[in-house]
Amino acid sequence: MAQRQQRILDAVQNYRNRLFSFIRSRVQNNEDAEDILQDVWYRLSSLSDIEPIEQLSSWLYRLSRNRIIDKKVTVLLACPSLNVE
């Protein structure tokens, strides 16, 4: 358990700024970027075992990208007038 927690803390320290910049460059404001990043950390911490993740950085960026897409789809579905044909 302690080793798992340490890996998560290390990931947060190592990737926090880069992931935030990655996310922020793709969303409209800091609040959305912070929400997405918080969700990424939550999902990482919810895993029972992070050892099988071979490339943690790739996994974090992929999850971030997927959450950005989810956010944009949610916004488009909530406001049909924004849909572009």
C-alpha positions, 0 to 999 in steps of 0.5 A: 500500500505504501509503495502504491501511494508513493508511486501516485505521489511521484506521478503527481509531482513529476507530471502535474505541471506538464499535464496541466499545460497540456490540458490547459492548451486544449480547454477554454479556461483554467477551471476546466483544466483543473477539473480535468486534471483532478479527475485524472489524479482521481482515476489514477488513485482509484486503480487497485494496482498501477504496476501493470501500467508500463508507460505511466506518462503515456497513460496519463496523457491518454487519459487526459486527452480522453477527458478533454474530449469527454468535456467537449462532447458534454458541452456540445450536447448541452448546447445544440446551437454550438453543433457545427455541421 
